[in-house]
């Protein structure tokens, strides 16, 4: 019996050794377990910034469209055959430059006819005035009657009135003749020619010959929420309000000008107010009909407490930021924010100047977690990091 027990003990000891060795072998084949959610022994890698004070410009941005300072459709004022178009499409012209000519012969003849009629009436008036003078002389000597004198006076008055009518007719005929030469009403750029020489055109035609636009200066009409009306009006009371026109991607600045006016009514359907800004546009960067973003400077906050906008987080209880303590552990803290501009947000409450806050790596954080600075490329999020 003792021999059997010794054999069973030896077999059991051998099995323990085999099972233990197999366990150690298979454990060596498994990958190492991942660290806990709170990070490794050194802490969670994050990017940190420091809350600081600086002057912050406050902007409002709205979508708008570029408009020429004014637009003129070039129309004929008289009927006739279009003889010449004396401009090049897209050409800059000056006020008074000849753009087109209409066949003037009929209007020249009408002008000559009215001038001849006036000359005829003037000659008749000259003779009537001489007859009136003779009649008055004879009446003084009782060789003529007063009735004849009165008749001569009436004839002279009629001829004077006829000459006044002739002069008015000459002015009208001269205007009609002048209208056969179409001139630019102002400086500007002429667009595409819409009618070719040789066509009959009429003053009643709805189709214009071309369009003339003045783009220097240019205007931008844009909209802002109606709630911004008070801020814009307050800015106008302080002086000229700067407006910057940005491209459609809201990246490149095209031109800088000033706010010209606020529309006199609020669009109740869109709950928006329309505004108009004026730009010198000397380089023609603003093109009529183009869509732009208009950024208006309404205020500048002096010495405002700011943090990078990437530090602002949203949770069930509202906005908060991860604040880094002196022991490099983090705690979430509720904050109040003001306006945001570019990559910065103004802090209205909840943070103090000099406090460190997390700007990147939030998704791994929990309360009391230890953090370390991550190796991140420089940028707005790591500005002021320590």
C-alpha positions in Angstrom: 0.0 0.0 0.0 2.8 2.4 0.8 4.5 1.7 -2.6 1.2 2.5 -4.4 0.8 5.8 -2.5 4.3 6.8 -3.4 3.6 6.1 -7.1 0.4 8.1 -7.0 2.2 11.1 -5.4 5.0 10.9 -7.9 2.5 10.9 -10.8 0.6 13.9 -9.3 3.8 15.9 -8.8 4.7 15.3 -12.4 1.3 16.5 -13.7 1.7 19.7 -11.6 5.0 20.4 -13.2 3.7 19.7 -16.7 0.6 21.9 -16.3 2.6 24.8 -14.8 5.1 24.7 -17.6 2.3 24.7 -20.2 0.6 27.7 -18.5 3.9 29.6 -18.5 4.4 28.8 -22.2 1.0 29.9 -23.4 1.1 33.1 -21.3 4.3 34.0 -23.0 2.6 33.8 -26.4 -0.2 36.3 -25.5 0.3 40.1 -26.3 0.8 42.4 -23.3 -2.5 43.9 -22.0 -3.3 47.5 -22.9 -3.0 50.2 -20.2 -6.0 51.4 -18.3 -8.2 54.1 -19.7 -6.6 56.7 -17.5 -3.3 56.3 -19.3 0.0 54.8 -18.5 2.1 55.4 -15.4 3.2 58.8 -16.7 -0.3 60.1 -17.5 -2.5 60.9 -20.4 -0.8 62.8 -23.3 -2.6 66.2 -23.9 -1.9 69.6 -25.2 -2.2 72.5 -22.7 -2.7 76.2 -23.0 -2.8 79.0 -20.5 -5.8 81.4 -20.0 -4.5 84.9 -20.7 -5.7 88.4 -21.4 -5.5 90.4 -24.6 -7.5 92.8 -26.8 -10.0 90.8 -28.9 -11.9 92.2 -31.9 -15.5 91.2 -32.1 -16.8 90.4 -35.6 -20.1 89.6 -37.1 -20.2 87.8 -40.4 -22.9 87.6 -43.0 -23.3 86.3 -46.5 -23.8 89.0 -49.2 -23.4 89.8 -52.9 -21.3 92.4 -54.7 -23.2 95.1 -56.5 -21.9 97.9 -58.8 -22.1 101.4 -57.3 -24.7 101.9 -60.1 -25.7 100.1 -63.3 -27.0 101.7 -66.5 -28.7 99.9 -69.4 -27.7 101.7 -72.5 -30.8 102.3 -74.6 -31.5 104.3 -77.8 -33.6 107.4 -77.2 -34.6 107.8 -80.9 -35.6 105.3 -83.7 -33.2 104.6 -86.5 -30.6 102.4 -88.0 -27.6 101.6 -85.8 -24.6 102.7 -87.8 -21.7 102.2 -85.5 -20.7 100.6 -82.1 -17.6 102.5 -81.0 -16.6 100.6 -77.9 -14.8 97.4 -77.2 -16.6 94.9 -75.0 -15.3 95.1 -71.4 -13.7 98.5 -72.0 -13.4 101.1 -69.4 -15.0 104.3 -70.6 -15.3 107.8 -69.3 -18.4 110.0 -69.0 -19.2 111.6 -72.4 -17.3 109.0 -74.5 -19.2 108.1 -77.7 -20.5 104.5 -77.5 -22.7 104.2 -80.7 -24.2 106.2 -83.5 -27.7 106.1 -85.2 -28.3 107.3 -88.7 -28.8 111.1 -88.1 -30.1 112.3 -91.5 -33.8 112.5 -90.8 -33.1 114.3 -87.5 -30.7 116.7 -89.2 -33.3 117.6 -91.7 -35.9 118.2 -89.0 -33.5 120.5 -87.2 -32.8 122.4 -90.4 -36.5 122.8 -91.0 -37.2 124.3 -87.6 -34.3 126.7 -87.9 -35.5 127.8 -91.3 -39.0 128.4 -89.9 -37.6 130.6 -87.2 -35.6 132.6 -89.7 -38.7 133.1 -91.8 -40.8 134.2 -88.8 -38.0 136.5 -87.7 -38.0 138.2 -91.1 -41.7 138.6 -91.0 -41.5 140.1 -87.5 -38.9 142.6 -88.7 -41.3 143.8 -91.4 -44.3 143.9 -89.0 -42.4 146.0 -86.5 -41.5 148.5 -89.3 -45.2 148.7 -90.3 -46.2 149.2 -86.7 -43.7 152.1 -86.3 -45.0 153.8 -89.5 -48.6 153.3 -88.4 -47.9 154.9 -85.0 -46.2 157.9 -86.8 -49.1 158.4 -89.1 -51.6 158.1 -86.2 -49.8 160.9 -84.4 -50.4 163.1 -87.4 -54.0 161.8 -87.7 -53.2 160.2 -91.1 -54.0 156.8 -89.8 -56.5 155.3 -87.4 -55.9 153.8 -84.0 -57.6 150.6 -85.1 -54.9 150.0 -87.7 -52.2 150.6 -85.1 -53.7 148.1 -82.8 -53.9 145.5 -85.6 -50.3 146.0 -86.4 -49.3 145.6 -82.7 -51.3 142.3 -82.5 -49.5 141.1 -85.6 -46.1 141.9 -84.1 -47.1 140.1 -80.8 -48.2 137.0 -82.7 -44.9 136.8 -84.7 -42.9 137.1 -81.4 -44.9 134.2 -80.0 -44.3 132.2 -83.1 -40.5 132.8 -82.8 -40.6 131.5 -79.2 -42.4 128.4 -80.5 -39.8 128.1 -83.2 -37.0 128.2 -80.7 -38.7 125.5 -78.6 -39.0 123.4 -81.7 -35.4 123.9 -82.5 -34.4 122.7 -79.0 -36.5 119.6 -79.4 -35.1 118.9 -82.9 -31.6 119.5 -81.6 -32.1 117.1 -78.7 -33.5 114.4 -81.1 -30.4 115.0 -83.4 -28.1 114.8 -80.4 -29.7 111.5 -79.3 -28.4 109.9 -82.5 -25.0 109.9 -80.8 -25.1 107.7 -77.8 -22.6 108.6 -75.1 -21.6 107.1 -71.8 -23.6 108.6 -68.9 -20.7 108.1 -66.5 -17.4 106.4 -66.0 -17.5 102.6 -65.9 -17.0 99.3 -67.7 -19.1 98.3 -70.7 -20.3 94.8 -70.9 -21.2 92.5 -73.8 -22.6 94.1 -76.9 -26.2 93.0 -77.3 -27.1 94.6 -80.7 -24.9 94.7 -83.9 -24.6 97.7 -86.3 -27.1 97.6 -89.2 -30.1 96.7 -87.0 -33.1 99.0 -86.7 -33.5 100.1 -83.1 -36.3 102.0 -81.4 -36.6 104.0 -78.3 -39.4 101.7 -77.1 -37.2 98.6 -77.3 -36.9 96.7 -74.0 -33.5 95.2 -75.1 -30.5 97.4 -74.3 -27.5 97.9 -76.5 -25.1 97.1 -73.6 -24.8 97.6 -69.9 -22.5 100.0 -68.2 -21.4 99.4 -64.6 -19.4 101.5 -62.2 -17.3 99.2 -60.0 -15.0 101.7 -58.4 -16.3 102.1 -55.8 -18.3 98.9 -55.3 -20.9 97.9 -52.7 -21.7 94.7 -50.9 -25.2 94.0 -49.6 -25.3 91.4 -46.9 -27.5 90.1 -44.1 -27.1 89.6 -40.3 -29.5 88.2 -37.7 -31.9 90.8 -36.5 -30.6 90.3 -33.0 -27.3 91.9 -34.1 -29.0 95.2 -34.9 -28.3 96.8 -31.5 -24.6 96.0 -31.7 -24.3 97.4 -35.3 -26.1 100.6 -34.4 -23.9 101.1 -31.3 -20.8 100.6 -33.4 -22.1 103.2 -35.9 -22.6 105.7 -33.1 -18.9 105.4 -32.2 -17.7 106.2 -35.7 -17.0 104.5 -39.0 -17.5 100.7 -38.9 -14.9 98.6 -40.8 -16.2 95.8 -43.1 -13.9 93.2 -44.7 -15.1 91.3 -47.7 -13.9 87.7 -47.7 -14.0 85.0 -50.4 -16.7 82.3 -50.4 -14.3 80.0 -48.4 -14.0 82.7 -45.7 -10.3 82.6 -46.0 -8.8 85.3 -48.2 -9.6 89.0 -47.6 -10.7 90.6 -50.9 -11.2 94.3 -49.9 -11.7 96.5 -46.8 -14.3 99.3 -46.7 -16.8 100.9 -44.4 -20.5 100.3 -43.5 -22.6 102.6 -45.6 -26.1 102.0 -44.1 -28.5 99.7 -42.4 -31.7 98.9 -44.2 -34.8 100.7 -42.8 -36.8 97.6 -42.2 -36.2 94.1 -40.7 -37.1 91.1 -42.9 -39.5 89.4 -40.5 -39.7 86.2 -42.6 -36.0 85.6 -42.3 -35.5 87.5 -38.9 -32.6 89.3 -40.6 -31.5 92.8 -41.3 -29.8 93.9 -44.5 -26.7 96.2 -44.6 -24.7 97.8 -47.3 -21.0 98.4 -47.2 -18.9 100.6 -49.6 -15.5 99.6 -50.9 -13.0 101.6 -53.0 -12.3 98.4 -55.1 -9.4 100.0 -56.8 -8.0 96.6 -57.9 -11.4 95.3 -59.0 -11.2 92.4 -56.5 -15.0 92.7 -56.0 -16.9 91.7 -59.1 -20.6 92.5 -59.5 -22.8 89.5 -58.8 -20.2 87.6 -56.9 -21.0 86.1 -53.5 -18.8 87.1 -50.6 -18.7 86.9 -46.8 -18.9 90.3 -45.2 -17.1 90.5 -41.8 -18.0 93.6 -39.8 -16.0 94.8 -36.7 -18.6 95.9 -34.1 -16.4 96.1 -31.0 -13.0 95.5 -29.4 -12.9 93.9 -26.0 -9.9 95.3 -24.1 -8.0 93.0 -21.8 -10.5 90.1 -22.2 -9.7 86.7 -20.7 -9.3 84.2 -23.6 -8.5 80.6 -24.3 -8.2 78.6 -27.5 -11.6 77.6 -28.8 -10.5 74.0 -28.8 -10.5 74.0 -25.0 -14.3 74.5 -24.8 -16.2 71.2 -24.3 -19.9 70.5 -24.1 -21.4 68.2 -21.6 -24.8 67.3 -20.1 -24.5 70.2 -17.6 -23.4 72.7 -20.3 -20.0 74.0 -21.3 -16.9 73.1 -19.4 -13.1 72.9 -19.7 -10.5 70.5 -18.3 -8.4 72.5 -15.8 -4.9 71.2 -15.0 -3.9 71.5 -11.4 -0.5 72.0 -9.8 -0.1 68.2 -9.4 -0.8 67.8 -13.2 -4.2 66.2 -12.6 -7.3 67.4 -14.3 -10.8 68.4 -13.2 -13.8 69.4 -15.3 -15.0 72.9 -14.5 -18.1 74.6 -15.7 -17.5 77.9 -17.6 -19.3 80.8 -19.2 -18.2 82.0 -22.6 -18.5 85.2 -24.5 -18.0 85.9 -28.2 -15.5 83.8 -30.2 -13.2 85.2 -32.9 -10.8 83.3 -35.1 -9.3 80.5 -32.8 -10.0 82.2 -29.5 -13.0 82.4 -27.2 -13.6 85.0 -24.5 -14.2 83.5 -21.0 -17.0 85.3 -19.1 -16.7 83.2 -15.9 -15.3 80.0 -14.5 -11.6 80.5 -15.2 -8.9 82.7 -13.9 -5.9 84.2 -15.6 -2.9 81.9 -15.7 -4.8 78.7 -15.2 -3.8 75.8 -17.5 -6.5 74.1 -19.6 -6.5 71.1 -21.9 -6.8 71.9 -25.6 -6.3 68.4 -27.2 -6.6 64.9 -25.9 -9.9 65.3 -24.1 -11.4 62.0 -25.1 -9.1 60.0 -22.7 -9.6 62.2 -19.7 -11.5 61.6 -16.5 -11.5 63.4 -13.2 -8.2 63.3 -11.2 -6.4 61.8 -14.2 -2.7 62.7 -14.4 -1.7 64.3 -17.7 1.6 64.9 -19.6 2.4 67.2 -22.5 2.0 65.4 -25.8 4.5 66.0 -28.7 2.2 67.9 -31.0 3.1 70.3 -33.9 2.9 74.0 -32.9 -0.4 75.7 -33.6 -3.2 77.7 -32.1 -4.3 74.8 -29.8 -0.9 74.7 -28.1 -0.4 78.4 -27.8 0.9 79.3 -24.4 1.4 75.7 -23.4 3.7 74.8 -20.6 
